Amino acid sequence: MAIQVKLRQLLEQKGISQRELARLTGLRASTINHLCSDNVDRVYLETLELICKTLNVRIEELIEID
C-alpha cells in the first residue's frame, strides 16, 4: 500500500509557497520541502493535522492511499 502526500499540488492550487506555509505553520522549511517531494517515507500525524488546519483542507485532500 502506497501513501502519497499531495502537498505540492495543494499549494499550487491555493497559490501558497512552501516558504509561506512554513511561516504560517511554524514548521521548518526543510520539512515542508520534504513533504512536497516525491520521496516522502514518513510523516507525523500532528504535522499533517497542522497543515490541514492551516490550509483548511481535509486529510483526504492532502494524502492519497493506493
N, CA, C and O atoms as a Tripos MOL2 file, in Angstrom:
@<TRIPOS>MOLECULE
protein
  264   263    66     0     0
PROTEIN
NO_CHARGES

@<TRIPOS>ATOM
      1 N           0.8490   -1.1740    0.0000 N.3       1 MET1
      2 CA          0.0000    0.0000    0.0000 C.3       1 MET1
      3 C           0.8960    1.2390    0.0000 C.2       1 MET1
      4 O           1.7570    1.3910    0.8660 O.2       1 MET1
      5 N           0.6880    2.1090   -0.9640 N.am      2 ALA2
      6 CA          1.4820    3.3290   -1.0790 C.3       2 ALA2
      7 C           0.6480    4.5290   -0.6370 C.2       2 ALA2
      8 O          -0.5440    4.6230   -0.9310 O.2       2 ALA2
      9 N           1.2960    5.4310    0.0670 N.am      3 ILE3
     10 CA          0.6530    6.6650    0.5030 C.3       3 ILE3
     11 C           1.3800    7.8270   -0.1500 C.2       3 ILE3
     12 O           2.6030    7.9390   -0.0580 O.2       3 ILE3
     13 N           0.6250    8.6850   -0.8080 N.am      4 GLN4
     14 CA          1.2020    9.8370   -1.4870 C.3       4 GLN4
     15 C           0.7250   11.1190   -0.8120 C.2       4 GLN4
     16 O          -0.4710   11.3080   -0.5910 O.2       4 GLN4
     17 N           1.6730   11.9950   -0.4870 N.am      5 VAL5
     18 CA          1.3420   13.3060    0.0720 C.3       5 VAL5
     19 C           1.2080   14.2740   -1.0980 C.2       5 VAL5
     20 O           2.1400   14.4340   -1.8850 O.2       5 VAL5
     21 N           0.0550   14.9180   -1.2110 N.am      6 LYS6
     22 CA         -0.2350   15.7990   -2.3470 C.3       6 LYS6
     23 C          -0.0780   17.2750   -1.9730 C.2       6 LYS6
     24 O          -0.8280   18.1260   -2.4500 O.2       6 LYS6
     25 N           0.8910   17.5640   -1.1260 N.am      7 LEU7
     26 CA          1.0560   18.9320   -0.6380 C.3       7 LEU7
     27 C           1.4480   19.8940   -1.7560 C.2       7 LEU7
     28 O           0.9270   21.0070   -1.8280 O.2       7 LEU7
     29 N           2.3500   19.4770   -2.6170 N.am      8 ARG8
     30 CA          2.8000   20.3650   -3.7010 C.3       8 ARG8
     31 C           1.6090   20.8190   -4.5500 C.2       8 ARG8
     32 O           1.4980   21.9990   -4.8850 O.2       8 ARG8
     33 N           0.7270   19.8910   -4.8950 N.am      9 GLN9
     34 CA         -0.4390   20.2210   -5.7070 C.3       9 GLN9
     35 C          -1.3960   21.1520   -4.9650 C.2       9 GLN9
     36 O          -1.9360   22.0870   -5.5570 O.2       9 GLN9
     37 N          -1.6070   20.9020   -3.6790 N.am     10 LEU10
     38 CA         -2.4890   21.7670   -2.8900 C.3      10 LEU10
     39 C          -1.9530   23.1890   -2.8000 C.2      10 LEU10
     40 O          -2.7070   24.1560   -2.9110 O.2      10 LEU10
     41 N          -0.6470   23.3070   -2.5970 N.am     11 LEU11
     42 CA         -0.0500   24.6400   -2.5140 C.3      11 LEU11
     43 C          -0.1940   25.3820   -3.8360 C.2      11 LEU11
     44 O          -0.4750   26.5800   -3.8470 O.2      11 LEU11
     45 N          -0.0030   24.6840   -4.9460 N.am     12 GLU12
     46 CA         -0.1730   25.3130   -6.2620 C.3      12 GLU12
     47 C          -1.6080   25.7840   -6.4510 C.2      12 GLU12
     48 O          -1.8380   26.8940   -6.9300 O.2      12 GLU12
     49 N          -2.5750   24.9500   -6.0790 N.am     13 GLN13
     50 CA         -3.9920   25.3100   -6.2120 C.3      13 GLN13
     51 C          -4.3410   26.5360   -5.3840 C.2      13 GLN13
     52 O          -5.1360   27.3740   -5.8110 O.2      13 GLN13
     53 N          -3.7480   26.6430   -4.2000 N.am     14 LYS14
     54 CA         -4.0760   27.7320   -3.2870 C.3      14 LYS14
     55 C          -3.1800   28.9520   -3.4660 C.2      14 LYS14
     56 O          -3.4010   29.9860   -2.8340 O.2      14 LYS14
     57 N          -2.1630   28.8330   -4.3300 N.am     15 GLY15
     58 CA         -1.2690   29.9580   -4.5700 C.3      15 GLY15
     59 C          -0.4000   30.3000   -3.3730 C.2      15 GLY15
     60 O          -0.0890   31.4680   -3.1390 O.2      15 GLY15
     61 N          -0.0110   29.2900   -2.6190 N.am     16 ILE16
     62 CA          0.8150   29.4840   -1.4260 C.3      16 ILE16
     63 C           2.1760   28.8430   -1.6620 C.2      16 ILE16
     64 O           2.2600   27.7170   -2.1530 O.2      16 ILE16
     65 N           3.2220   29.5460   -1.3210 N.am     17 SER17
     66 CA          4.5680   28.9960   -1.4840 C.3      17 SER17
     67 C           4.9170   28.0920   -0.3040 C.2      17 SER17
     68 O           4.2970   28.1580    0.7580 O.2      17 SER17
     69 N           5.9120   27.2600   -0.5150 N.am     18 GLN18
     70 CA          6.3900   26.3990    0.5650 C.3      18 GLN18
     71 C           6.8900   27.2450    1.7310 C.2      18 GLN18
     72 O           6.6410   26.9200    2.8920 O.2      18 GLN18
     73 N           7.5820   28.3090    1.4260 N.am     19 ARG19
     74 CA          8.1110   29.1970    2.4690 C.3      19 ARG19
     75 C           6.9840   29.8320    3.2770 C.2      19 ARG19
     76 O           7.0720   29.9450    4.5000 O.2      19 ARG19
     77 N           5.9200   30.2470    2.5780 N.am     20 GLU20
     78 CA          4.7780   30.8550    3.2630 C.3      20 GLU20
     79 C           4.0850   29.8340    4.1650 C.2      20 GLU20
     80 O           3.6870   30.1660    5.2820 O.2      20 GLU20
     81 N           3.9380   28.5980    3.6910 N.am     21 LEU21
     82 CA          3.3210   27.5670    4.5200 C.3      21 LEU21
     83 C           4.1700   27.2960    5.7580 C.2      21 LEU21
     84 O           3.6360   27.1030    6.8500 O.2      21 LEU21
     85 N           5.4720   27.2830    5.5910 N.am     22 ALA22
     86 CA          6.3600   27.0860    6.7410 C.3      22 ALA22
     87 C           6.1450   28.2000    7.7630 C.2      22 ALA22
     88 O           6.0850   27.9420    8.9650 O.2      22 ALA22
     89 N           6.0320   29.4230    7.2880 N.am     23 ARG23
     90 CA          5.8110   30.5590    8.1850 C.3      23 ARG23
     91 C           4.4610   30.4430    8.8940 C.2      23 ARG23
     92 O           4.3660   30.6690   10.1000 O.2      23 ARG23
     93 N           3.4230   30.0910    8.1410 N.am     24 LEU24
     94 CA          2.0740   30.0030    8.7110 C.3      24 LEU24
     95 C           1.9330   28.8780    9.7310 C.2      24 LEU24
     96 O           1.1960   29.0110   10.7080 O.2      24 LEU24
     97 N           2.6340   27.7780    9.5090 N.am     25 THR25
     98 CA          2.5110   26.6180   10.3930 C.3      25 THR25
     99 C           3.5350   26.6020   11.5130 C.2      25 THR25
    100 O           3.3230   25.9680   12.5470 O.2      25 THR25
    101 N           4.6490   27.3030   11.3100 N.am     26 GLY26
    102 CA          5.7390   27.2310   12.2720 C.3      26 GLY26
    103 C           6.6330   26.0250   12.0510 C.2      26 GLY26
    104 O           7.5440   25.7690   12.8390 O.2      26 GLY26
    105 N           6.3760   25.2770   10.9740 N.am     27 LEU27
    106 CA          7.2270   24.1340   10.6350 C.3      27 LEU27
    107 C           8.4760   24.6220    9.9170 C.2      27 LEU27
    108 O           8.4850   25.7020    9.3260 O.2      27 LEU27
    109 N           9.5230   23.8220    9.9750 N.am     28 ARG28
    110 CA         10.7500   24.1900    9.2730 C.3      28 ARG28
    111 C          10.5210   24.1070    7.7670 C.2      28 ARG28
    112 O           9.7720   23.2550    7.2880 O.2      28 ARG28
    113 N          11.1710   24.9980    7.0310 N.am     29 ALA29
    114 CA         11.0560   24.9930    5.5720 C.3      29 ALA29
    115 C          11.5200   23.6600    4.9970 C.2      29 ALA29
    116 O          10.9650   23.1890    4.0040 O.2      29 ALA29
    117 N          12.5220   23.0510    5.6030 N.am     30 SER30
    118 CA         13.0140   21.7600    5.1100 C.3      30 SER30
    119 C          11.9560   20.6620    5.2640 C.2      30 SER30
    120 O          11.8950   19.7410    4.4500 O.2      30 SER30
    121 N          11.1320   20.7580    6.2960 N.am     31 THR31
    122 CA         10.0450   19.7880    6.4830 C.3      31 THR31
    123 C           9.0170   19.9270    5.3690 C.2      31 THR31
    124 O           8.5820   18.9330    4.7880 O.2      31 THR31
    125 N           8.6330   21.1570    5.0760 N.am     32 ILE32
    126 CA          7.6680   21.4080    4.0010 C.3      32 ILE32
    127 C           8.2510   20.9600    2.6690 C.2      32 ILE32
    128 O           7.5640   20.3250    1.8680 O.2      32 ILE32
    129 N           9.5110   21.2860    2.4310 N.am     33 ASN33
    130 CA         10.1780   20.8840    1.1880 C.3      33 ASN33
    131 C          10.1590   19.3640    1.0420 C.2      33 ASN33
    132 O           9.8690   18.8470   -0.0370 O.2      33 ASN33
    133 N          10.4640   18.6550    2.1170 N.am     34 HIS34
    134 CA         10.4570   17.1880    2.0770 C.3      34 HIS34
    135 C           9.0610   16.6560    1.7550 C.2      34 HIS34
    136 O           8.9230   15.7300    0.9560 O.2      34 HIS34
    137 N           8.0360   17.2270    2.3620 N.am     35 LEU35
    138 CA          6.6710   16.7640    2.1220 C.3      35 LEU35
    139 C           6.1920   17.0710    0.7070 C.2      35 LEU35
    140 O           5.2600   16.4340    0.2160 O.2      35 LEU35
    141 N           6.8170   18.0360    0.0540 N.am     36 CYS36
    142 CA          6.4730   18.3680   -1.3320 C.3      36 CYS36
    143 C           7.2490   17.5160   -2.3330 C.2      36 CYS36
    144 O           6.9660   17.5570   -3.5310 O.2      36 CYS36
    145 N           8.2040   16.7600   -1.8620 N.am     37 SER37
    146 CA          8.9990   15.9130   -2.7580 C.3      37 SER37
    147 C           8.2560   14.6130   -3.0520 C.2      37 SER37
    148 O           7.2240   14.3200   -2.4480 O.2      37 SER37
    149 N           8.7930   13.8510   -3.9790 N.am     38 ASP38
    150 CA          8.2010   12.5550   -4.3200 C.3      38 ASP38
    151 C           8.7610   11.4340   -3.4590 C.2      38 ASP38
    152 O           8.4200   10.2690   -3.6660 O.2      38 ASP38
    153 N           9.6080   11.7640   -2.5040 N.am     39 ASN39
    154 CA         10.2980   10.7570   -1.6990 C.3      39 ASN39
    155 C           9.8990   10.7810   -0.2270 C.2      39 ASN39
    156 O          10.7480   10.5720    0.6400 O.2      39 ASN39
    157 N           8.6460   11.0270    0.0660 N.am     40 VAL40
    158 CA          8.1900   11.0630    1.4520 C.3      40 VAL40
    159 C           8.0890    9.6290    1.9620 C.2      40 VAL40
    160 O           7.3150    8.8240    1.4430 O.2      40 VAL40
    161 N           8.8800    9.3250    2.9810 N.am     41 ASP41
    162 CA          8.8620    7.9680    3.5240 C.3      41 ASP41
    163 C           8.1880    7.8950    4.8900 C.2      41 ASP41
    164 O           7.8060    6.8130    5.3360 O.2      41 ASP41
    165 N           8.0410    9.0370    5.5570 N.am     42 ARG42
    166 CA          7.3280    9.0730    6.8310 C.3      42 ARG42
    167 C           6.9290   10.5140    7.1380 C.2      42 ARG42
    168 O           7.5480   11.4730    6.6780 O.2      42 ARG42
    169 N           5.8770   10.6220    7.9280 N.am     43 VAL43
    170 CA          5.4010   11.9380    8.3350 C.3      43 VAL43
    171 C           4.6070   11.7600    9.6250 C.2      43 VAL43
    172 O           3.9170   10.7570    9.8080 O.2      43 VAL43
    173 N           4.7090   12.7270   10.5010 N.am     44 TYR44
    174 CA          3.9580   12.6930   11.7510 C.3      44 TYR44
    175 C           2.5120   13.1280   11.5030 C.2      44 TYR44
    176 O           2.2550   14.0590   10.7400 O.2      44 TYR44
    177 N           1.5840   12.4470   12.1510 N.am     45 LEU45
    178 CA          0.1760   12.8100   12.0140 C.3      45 LEU45
    179 C          -0.0810   14.2310   12.4970 C.2      45 LEU45
    180 O          -0.9270   14.9350   11.9460 O.2      45 LEU45
    181 N           0.6480   14.6520   13.5250 N.am     46 GLU46
    182 CA          0.4940   16.0190   14.0320 C.3      46 GLU46
    183 C           0.8640   17.0410   12.9580 C.2      46 GLU46
    184 O           0.2500   18.1040   12.8660 O.2      46 GLU46
    185 N           1.8650   16.7140   12.1530 N.am     47 THR47
    186 CA          2.2830   17.6080   11.0680 C.3      47 THR47
    187 C           1.1870   17.7020   10.0200 C.2      47 THR47
    188 O           0.8540   18.7950    9.5620 O.2      47 THR47
    189 N           0.6220   16.5550    9.6360 N.am     48 LEU48
    190 CA         -0.4660   16.5560    8.6560 C.3      48 LEU48
    191 C          -1.6720   17.3250    9.1810 C.2      48 LEU48
    192 O          -2.3090   18.0720    8.4380 O.2      48 LEU48
    193 N          -1.9820   17.1410   10.4570 N.am     49 GLU49
    194 CA         -3.1150   17.8410   11.0590 C.3      49 GLU49
    195 C          -2.9010   19.3560   11.0310 C.2      49 GLU49
    196 O          -3.8180   20.1080   10.7020 O.2      49 GLU49
    197 N          -1.7140   19.7920   11.3700 N.am     50 LEU50
    198 CA         -1.3960   21.2180   11.3620 C.3      50 LEU50
    199 C          -1.5070   21.7990    9.9530 C.2      50 LEU50
    200 O          -2.0500   22.8880    9.7680 O.2      50 LEU50
    201 N          -0.9970   21.0750    8.9700 N.am     51 ILE51
    202 CA         -1.0740   21.5350    7.5820 C.3      51 ILE51
    203 C          -2.5300   21.6000    7.1270 C.2      51 ILE51
    204 O          -2.9340   22.5660    6.4810 O.2      51 ILE51
    205 N          -3.3100   20.5880    7.4560 N.am     52 CYS52
    206 CA         -4.7310   20.5810    7.0860 C.3      52 CYS52
    207 C          -5.4710   21.7690    7.6930 C.2      52 CYS52
    208 O          -6.2520   22.4310    7.0100 O.2      52 CYS52
    209 N          -5.2310   22.0350    8.9530 N.am     53 LYS53
    210 CA         -5.8860   23.1740    9.6110 C.3      53 LYS53
    211 C          -5.4650   24.4890    8.9710 C.2      53 LYS53
    212 O          -6.2930   25.3740    8.7570 O.2      53 LYS53
    213 N          -4.1860   24.6140    8.6690 N.am     54 THR54
    214 CA         -3.6750   25.8540    8.0880 C.3      54 THR54
    215 C          -4.2350   26.0890    6.6880 C.2      54 THR54
    216 O          -4.5940   27.2150    6.3450 O.2      54 THR54
    217 N          -4.3110   25.0350    5.8830 N.am     55 LEU55
    218 CA         -4.8030   25.1550    4.5080 C.3      55 LEU55
    219 C          -6.3210   25.0040    4.4090 C.2      55 LEU55
    220 O          -6.9030   25.1770    3.3390 O.2      55 LEU55
    221 N          -6.9520   24.6790    5.5420 N.am     56 ASN56
    222 CA         -8.4050   24.4780    5.5780 C.3      56 ASN56
    223 C          -8.8360   23.3880    4.5880 C.2      56 ASN56
    224 O          -9.7270   23.5870    3.7630 O.2      56 ASN56
    225 N          -8.1700   22.2250    4.7000 N.am     57 VAL57
    226 CA         -8.5000   21.0680    3.8620 C.3      57 VAL57
    227 C          -8.6810   19.8400    4.7520 C.2      57 VAL57
    228 O          -8.2330   19.8130    5.8980 O.2      57 VAL57
    229 N          -9.3410   18.8370    4.2050 N.am     58 ARG58
    230 CA         -9.4890   17.5600    4.9030 C.3      58 ARG58
    231 C          -8.2680   16.6970    4.6120 C.2      58 ARG58
    232 O          -7.5820   16.8920    3.6090 O.2      58 ARG58
    233 N          -8.0080   15.7530    5.4860 N.am     59 ILE59
    234 CA         -6.8520   14.8720    5.3280 C.3      59 ILE59
    235 C          -6.9260   14.1200    4.0010 C.2      59 ILE59
    236 O          -5.8930   13.8230    3.4000 O.2      59 ILE59
    237 N          -8.1290   13.8120    3.5430 N.am     60 GLU60
    238 CA         -8.3090   13.1000    2.2770 C.3      60 GLU60
    239 C          -7.8230   13.9160    1.0870 C.2      60 GLU60
    240 O          -7.4780   13.3590    0.0450 O.2      60 GLU60
    241 N          -7.7960   15.2350    1.2450 N.am     61 GLU61
    242 CA         -7.3030   16.1040    0.1820 C.3      61 GLU61
    243 C          -5.7850   16.1900    0.1870 C.2      61 GLU61
    244 O          -5.1740   16.5350   -0.8250 O.2      61 GLU61
    245 N          -5.1820   15.8790    1.3150 N.am     62 LEU62
    246 CA         -3.7370   16.0020    1.4710 C.3      62 LEU62
    247 C          -2.9980   14.7090    1.1680 C.2      62 LEU62
    248 O          -1.8870   14.7390    0.6400 O.2      62 LEU62
    249 N          -3.6040   13.5760    1.4960 N.am     63 ILE63
    250 CA         -2.9280   12.3040    1.2230 C.3      63 ILE63
    251 C          -3.8180   11.4100    0.3650 C.2      63 ILE63
    252 O          -5.0450   11.5040    0.3900 O.2      63 ILE63
    253 N          -3.1600   10.5480   -0.3860 N.am     64 GLU64
    254 CA         -3.8580    9.5790   -1.2320 C.3      64 GLU64
    255 C          -3.2730    8.2070   -0.9400 C.2      64 GLU64
    256 O          -2.0540    8.0390   -0.8930 O.2      64 GLU64
    257 N          -4.1440    7.2340   -0.7460 N.am     65 ILE65
    258 CA         -3.7010    5.8710   -0.4650 C.3      65 ILE65
    259 C          -4.0380    5.0020   -1.6640 C.2      65 ILE65
    260 O          -5.1900    4.9120   -2.0870 O.2      65 ILE65
    261 N          -3.0030    4.3650   -2.2000 N.am     66 ASP66
    262 CA         -3.1870    3.4680   -3.3580 C.3      66 ASP66
    263 C          -3.2670    2.0390   -2.9060 C.2      66 ASP66
    264 O          -3.4210    1.1380   -3.7300 O.2      66 ASP66
@<TRIPOS>BOND
     1     1     2 1
     2     2     3 1
     3     3     4 2
     4     3     5 am
     5     5     6 1
     6     6     7 1
     7     7     8 2
     8     7     9 am
     9     9    10 1
    10    10    11 1
    11    11    12 2
    12    11    13 am
    13    13    14 1
    14    14    15 1
    15    15    16 2
    16    15    17 am
    17    17    18 1
    18    18    19 1
    19    19    20 2
    20    19    21 am
    21    21    22 1
    22    22    23 1
    23    23    24 2
    24    23    25 am
    25    25    26 1
    26    26    27 1
    27    27    28 2
    28    27    29 am
    29    29    30 1
    30    30    31 1
    31    31    32 2
    32    31    33 am
    33    33    34 1
    34    34    35 1
    35    35    36 2
    36    35    37 am
    37    37    38 1
    38    38    39 1
    39    39    40 2
    40    39    41 am
    41    41    42 1
    42    42    43 1
    43    43    44 2
    44    43    45 am
    45    45    46 1
    46    46    47 1
    47    47    48 2
    48    47    49 am
    49    49    50 1
    50    50    51 1
    51    51    52 2
    52    51    53 am
    53    53    54 1
    54    54    55 1
    55    55    56 2
    56    55    57 am
    57    57    58 1
    58    58    59 1
    59    59    60 2
    60    59    61 am
    61    61    62 1
    62    62    63 1
    63    63    64 2
    64    63    65 am
    65    65    66 1
    66    66    67 1
    67    67    68 2
    68    67    69 am
    69    69    70 1
    70    70    71 1
    71    71    72 2
    72    71    73 am
    73    73    74 1
    74    74    75 1
    75    75    76 2
    76    75    77 am
    77    77    78 1
    78    78    79 1
    79    79    80 2
    80    79    81 am
    81    81    82 1
    82    82    83 1
    83    83    84 2
    84    83    85 am
    85    85    86 1
    86    86    87 1
    87    87    88 2
    88    87    89 am
    89    89    90 1
    90    90    91 1
    91    91    92 2
    92    91    93 am
    93    93    94 1
    94    94    95 1
    95    95    96 2
    96    95    97 am
    97    97    98 1
    98    98    99 1
    99    99   100 2
   100    99   101 am
   101   101   102 1
   102   102   103 1
   103   103   104 2
   104   103   105 am
   105   105   106 1
   106   106   107 1
   107   107   108 2
   108   107   109 am
   109   109   110 1
   110   110   111 1
   111   111   112 2
   112   111   113 am
   113   113   114 1
   114   114   115 1
   115   115   116 2
   116   115   117 am
   117   117   118 1
   118   118   119 1
   119   119   120 2
   120   119   121 am
   121   121   122 1
   122   122   123 1
   123   123   124 2
   124   123   125 am
   125   125   126 1
   126   126   127 1
   127   127   128 2
   128   127   129 am
   129   129   130 1
   130   130   131 1
   131   131   132 2
   132   131   133 am
   133   133   134 1
   134   134   135 1
   135   135   136 2
   136   135   137 am
   137   137   138 1
   138   138   139 1
   139   139   140 2
   140   139   141 am
   141   141   142 1
   142   142   143 1
   143   143   144 2
   144   143   145 am
   145   145   146 1
   146   146   147 1
   147   147   148 2
   148   147   149 am
   149   149   150 1
   150   150   151 1
   151   151   152 2
   152   151   153 am
   153   153   154 1
   154   154   155 1
   155   155   156 2
   156   155   157 am
   157   157   158 1
   158   158   159 1
   159   159   160 2
   160   159   161 am
   161   161   162 1
   162   162   163 1
   163   163   164 2
   164   163   165 am
   165   165   166 1
   166   166   167 1
   167   167   168 2
   168   167   169 am
   169   169   170 1
   170   170   171 1
   171   171   172 2
   172   171   173 am
   173   173   174 1
   174   174   175 1
   175   175   176 2
   176   175   177 am
   177   177   178 1
   178   178   179 1
   179   179   180 2
   180   179   181 am
   181   181   182 1
   182   182   183 1
   183   183   184 2
   184   183   185 am
   185   185   186 1
   186   186   187 1
   187   187   188 2
   188   187   189 am
   189   189   190 1
   190   190   191 1
   191   191   192 2
   192   191   193 am
   193   193   194 1
   194   194   195 1
   195   195   196 2
   196   195   197 am
   197   197   198 1
   198   198   199 1
   199   199   200 2
   200   199   201 am
   201   201   202 1
   202   202   203 1
   203   203   204 2
   204   203   205 am
   205   205   206 1
   206   206   207 1
   207   207   208 2
   208   207   209 am
   209   209   210 1
   210   210   211 1
   211   211   212 2
   212   211   213 am
   213   213   214 1
   214   214   215 1
   215   215   216 2
   216   215   217 am
   217   217   218 1
   218   218   219 1
   219   219   220 2
   220   219   221 am
   221   221   222 1
   222   222   223 1
   223   223   224 2
   224   223   225 am
   225   225   226 1
   226   226   227 1
   227   227   228 2
   228   227   229 am
   229   229   230 1
   230   230   231 1
   231   231   232 2
   232   231   233 am
   233   233   234 1
   234   234   235 1
   235   235   236 2
   236   235   237 am
   237   237   238 1
   238   238   239 1
   239   239   240 2
   240   239   241 am
   241   241   242 1
   242   242   243 1
   243   243   244 2
   244   243   245 am
   245   245   246 1
   246   246   247 1
   247   247   248 2
   248   247   249 am
   249   249   250 1
   250   250   251 1
   251   251   252 2
   252   251   253 am
   253   253   254 1
   254   254   255 1
   255   255   256 2
   256   255   257 am
   257   257   258 1
   258   258   259 1
   259   259   260 2
   260   259   261 am
   261   261   262 1
   262   262   263 1
   263   263   264 2
@<TRIPOS>SUBSTRUCTURE
     1 MET1         2 RESIDUE 1 A MET
     2 ALA2         6 RESIDUE 1 A ALA
     3 ILE3        10 RESIDUE 1 A ILE
     4 GLN4        14 RESIDUE 1 A GLN
     5 VAL5        18 RESIDUE 1 A VAL
     6 LYS6        22 RESIDUE 1 A LYS
     7 LEU7        26 RESIDUE 1 A LEU
     8 ARG8        30 RESIDUE 1 A ARG
     9 GLN9        34 RESIDUE 1 A GLN
    10 LEU10       38 RESIDUE 1 A LEU
    11 LEU11       42 RESIDUE 1 A LEU
    12 GLU12       46 RESIDUE 1 A GLU
    13 GLN13       50 RESIDUE 1 A GLN
    14 LYS14       54 RESIDUE 1 A LYS
    15 GLY15       58 RESIDUE 1 A GLY
    16 ILE16       62 RESIDUE 1 A ILE
    17 SER17       66 RESIDUE 1 A SER
    18 GLN18       70 RESIDUE 1 A GLN
    19 ARG19       74 RESIDUE 1 A ARG
    20 GLU20       78 RESIDUE 1 A GLU
    21 LEU21       82 RESIDUE 1 A LEU
    22 ALA22       86 RESIDUE 1 A ALA
    23 ARG23       90 RESIDUE 1 A ARG
    24 LEU24       94 RESIDUE 1 A LEU
    25 THR25       98 RESIDUE 1 A THR
    26 GLY26      102 RESIDUE 1 A GLY
    27 LEU27      106 RESIDUE 1 A LEU
    28 ARG28      110 RESIDUE 1 A ARG
    29 ALA29      114 RESIDUE 1 A ALA
    30 SER30      118 RESIDUE 1 A SER
    31 THR31      122 RESIDUE 1 A THR
    32 ILE32      126 RESIDUE 1 A ILE
    33 ASN33      130 RESIDUE 1 A ASN
    34 HIS34      134 RESIDUE 1 A HIS
    35 LEU35      138 RESIDUE 1 A LEU
    36 CYS36      142 RESIDUE 1 A CYS
    37 SER37      146 RESIDUE 1 A SER
    38 ASP38      150 RESIDUE 1 A ASP
    39 ASN39      154 RESIDUE 1 A ASN
    40 VAL40      158 RESIDUE 1 A VAL
    41 ASP41      162 RESIDUE 1 A ASP
    42 ARG42      166 RESIDUE 1 A ARG
    43 VAL43      170 RESIDUE 1 A VAL
    44 TYR44      174 RESIDUE 1 A TYR
    45 LEU45      178 RESIDUE 1 A LEU
    46 GLU46      182 RESIDUE 1 A GLU
    47 THR47      186 RESIDUE 1 A THR
    48 LEU48      190 RESIDUE 1 A LEU
    49 GLU49      194 RESIDUE 1 A GLU
    50 LEU50      198 RESIDUE 1 A LEU
    51 ILE51      202 RESIDUE 1 A ILE
    52 CYS52      206 RESIDUE 1 A CYS
    53 LYS53      210 RESIDUE 1 A LYS
    54 THR54      214 RESIDUE 1 A THR
    55 LEU55      218 RESIDUE 1 A LEU
    56 ASN56      222 RESIDUE 1 A ASN
    57 VAL57      226 RESIDUE 1 A VAL
    58 ARG58      230 RESIDUE 1 A ARG
    59 ILE59      234 RESIDUE 1 A ILE
    60 GLU60      238 RESIDUE 1 A GLU
    61 GLU61      242 RESIDUE 1 A GLU
    62 LEU62      246 RESIDUE 1 A LEU
    63 ILE63      250 RESIDUE 1 A ILE
    64 GLU64      254 RESIDUE 1 A GLU
    65 ILE65      258 RESIDUE 1 A ILE
    66 ASP66      262 RESIDUE 1 A ASP
